[in-house]
């Protein structure tokens, strides 16, 4: 029995000997994981009528090649709904979709052919004749605690900045009627405060050219720390048009245009953790760091 045990040990020890391979060369494949994908638009439980913006957010170790949107688990007739470049976004003519509840899902492929599926989002198709004259676009998710949904994380490596921005994705060309802003004051101040307010159109999900600019005074005799204010920008008699996706950029009016600015691009789905920031004239992508702030949340009222 002892002799047998010794033979087994000899085989185990010497059976592991051989060419150890090149130092520092990994044996794992280059592409390990399938893409992770999540629906950003449409927001769950919304009504859709004739056109609807579809968008997905993806993460992958080697990069995503394409994203396909599925309606009720399948490709709609006469529409492949495939986005082949970031942003993973398109506008779909859903007029022929039957009225009632439907699911929207995204499927993402990487360069190795690995595939990931998003959770489904439920929407309701309504007759286009019932489409309201105005639509309200939000860049945040409502929660029960106003101070919670006014909270966001600043970009990593950009802890000092004095401007912010948000992105809106309408379901087609539209006229911007107004912006409604809810702001949380985290410091006490007295008197009026002015903001430089700008609307930019978009190219590949980044601000491209200026559509509208104004310096708006917030007329309050005093705002105390912890106060929440409801404000309104862009008066109803001003005609501001957007051909598609657009951005709203806000900085204190006294600051210089080159000051740093952070923009969220995920509609608050991850507590405003994703977007890009500007330092001078350069835009860079970011995932938020640990530094936090309270900033206004804006909703846009548009007419198609």
MOKA-V61504 format. One record per residue. N is the residue number from 1. RES is the residue in one small letter. OMEGA is omega in whole degrees, 0 to 359 (* if undefined). Layout:
# MOKA-V61504
((N:RES:OMEGA) (N:RES:OMEGA))
This chain:
# MOKA-V61504
((1:x:179) (2:x:179) (3:x:178) (4:x:178) (5:x:179) (6:x:179) (7:x:178) (8:x:178) (9:x:180) (10:x:180) (11:x:180) (12:x:185) (13:x:186) (14:x:177) (15:x:179) (16:x:182) (17:x:179) (18:x:181) (19:x:182) (20:x:182) (21:x:181) (22:x:180) (23:x:175) (24:x:180) (25:x:180) (26:x:180) (27:x:179) (28:x:176) (29:x:182) (30:x:181) (31:x:185) (32:x:190) (33:x:169) (34:x:181) (35:x:168) (36:x:184) (37:x:181) (38:x:177) (39:x:171) (40:x:179) (41:x:2) (42:x:176) (43:x:184) (44:x:174) (45:x:179) (46:x:175) (47:x:175) (48:x:188) (49:x:182) (50:x:178) (51:x:179) (52:x:177) (53:x:177) (54:x:179) (55:x:179) (56:x:174) (57:x:185) (58:x:173) (59:x:177) (60:x:183) (61:x:179) (62:x:179) (63:x:182) (64:x:179) (65:x:183) (66:x:177) (67:x:177) (68:x:178) (69:x:181) (70:x:177) (71:x:184) (72:x:175) (73:x:183) (74:x:176) (75:x:179) (76:x:178) (77:x:177) (78:x:177) (79:x:180) (80:x:176) (81:x:179) (82:x:172) (83:x:186) (84:x:177) (85:x:175) (86:x:355) (87:x:181) (88:x:192) (89:x:172) (90:x:177) (91:x:185) (92:x:173) (93:x:185) (94:x:184) (95:x:186) (96:x:180) (97:x:179) (98:x:178) (99:x:180) (100:x:184) (101:x:180) (102:x:177) (103:x:174) (104:x:181) (105:x:179) (106:x:176) (107:x:183) (108:x:176) (109:x:172) (110:x:185) (111:x:179) (112:x:181) (113:x:176) (114:x:188) (115:x:175) (116:x:180) (117:x:178) (118:x:165) (119:x:181) (120:x:174) (121:x:183) (122:x:178) (123:x:179) (124:x:176) (125:x:182) (126:x:178) (127:x:181) (128:x:179) (129:x:179) (130:x:182) (131:x:181) (132:x:182) (133:x:179) (134:x:174) (135:x:178) (136:x:178) (137:x:180) (138:x:177) (139:x:182) (140:x:177) (141:x:179) (142:x:173) (143:x:181) (144:x:184) (145:x:182) (146:x:181) (147:x:178) (148:x:184) (149:x:170) (150:x:182) (151:x:172) (152:x:179) (153:x:178) (154:x:180) (155:x:173) (156:x:182) (157:x:179) (158:x:185) (159:x:180) (160:x:177) (161:x:185) (162:x:176) (163:x:179) (164:x:180) (165:x:177) (166:x:183) (167:x:176) (168:x:179) (169:x:178) (170:x:179) (171:x:179) (172:x:177) (173:x:186) (174:x:171) (175:x:180) (176:x:181) (177:x:183) (178:x:173) (179:x:177) (180:x:190) (181:x:172) (182:x:187) (183:x:177) (184:x:180) (185:x:181) (186:x:172) (187:x:179) (188:x:176) (189:x:180) (190:x:177) (191:x:182) (192:x:175) (193:x:182) (194:x:177) (195:x:171) (196:x:188) (197:x:184) (198:x:172) (199:x:181) (200:x:170) (201:x:192) (202:x:169) (203:x:183) (204:x:174) (205:x:173) (206:x:179) (207:x:185) (208:x:180) (209:x:185) (210:x:176) (211:x:188) (212:x:177) (213:x:179) (214:x:170) (215:x:188) (216:x:178) (217:x:175) (218:x:187) (219:x:174) (220:x:180) (221:x:178) (222:x:172) (223:x:182) (224:x:179) (225:x:181) (226:x:180) (227:x:176) (228:x:183) (229:x:172) (230:x:185) (231:x:180) (232:x:176) (233:x:179) (234:x:183) (235:x:186) (236:x:183) (237:x:179) (238:x:182) (239:x:179) (240:x:184) (241:x:175) (242:x:180) (243:x:181) (244:x:179) (245:x:179) (246:x:182) (247:x:172) (248:x:181) (249:x:182) (250:x:173) (251:x:172) (252:x:187) (253:x:182) (254:x:184) (255:x:181) (256:x:181) (257:x:182) (258:x:181) (259:x:187) (260:x:186) (261:x:178) (262:x:181) (263:x:175) (264:x:181) (265:x:184) (266:x:177) (267:x:177) (268:x:183) (269:x:179) (270:x:182) (271:x:175) (272:x:183) (273:x:186) (274:x:178) (275:x:175) (276:x:185) (277:x:178) (278:x:171) (279:x:189) (280:x:180) (281:x:184) (282:x:176) (283:x:178) (284:x:177) (285:x:178) (286:x:162) (287:x:193) (288:x:176) (289:x:186) (290:x:183) (291:x:185) (292:x:180) (293:x:172) (294:x:182) (295:x:180) (296:x:168) (297:x:189) (298:x:169) (299:x:181) (300:x:175) (301:x:185) (302:x:175) (303:x:180) (304:x:*))
